[in-house]
């Protein structure tokens, strides 16, 4: 039998912390870490851990050139 994690934690043995970028700070799904109510502006669903500003190679898009971040 599993029990739900306390607010602010999720995952196996509740060892993971919910993202500080969740709209409802410290509120996420106790199994998946998906933020309740979505993410703050500029952060990706479902766990609000990745910024939308950067692509997968950590380069920032700016007009037609890439700047290493």
N, C-alpha and C positions, 0 to 999 in steps of 0.2 A: 504494500500500500504506500503510495507516495503522497506527500503533503505539499501544499503550495508554499512557495518561498515568501519570505517577508518582503514588504515593499523595498524596491531598489535592488533586488537580486533575482537571478534566474539560472536555469540550467541544472546539470547534475550536482547534487548536494548544495544547490544554491550558491555556487562559488563565483559566478559571474555577476558583475554589477550592471544595472541598466545604464544606458548612455545618459550623460549629462545634457545631451542635445535633444532629448524627448520633449515634446510640448508639455507634457505633464511630468515634471521632473521626478525621477525615481519611480515612475510607474511604467512597468512593461510586463509582457506575458511571462509568467513564471517558468514556462518550458522553453520558449523560443527567443525571448529577449526583445520581441517586437514591441515598439513603443505604443502605448495607448494614446490615441489622439494624434498620432503622426509625429513629425519632426519639426524642429525649429527651421526657419528659412535657411537654405543653403546646405542642408544635410539630407542624405539619402535614406529612404525607407528600406527595409523595415526596422533596422536597429539603430539608425541615425548615427552610425559610426564613421561613415565615409562622406567627405565633403564633395559637393557637386562641382566645386571650382576646379578640381583637378581630374585629369584623365587617368587611366590605369598605369601610365609610365611616370607619374608625378611631374608632368609638364603642365604649365598653365597656358591655356589657349588665350591669345591676345591678338586680335586681328588675324593676320596670316603668318604669324611666327610663333614659335614656342620658346618659352623662357624656363630654364631648369629652376625648380624650386628647391 
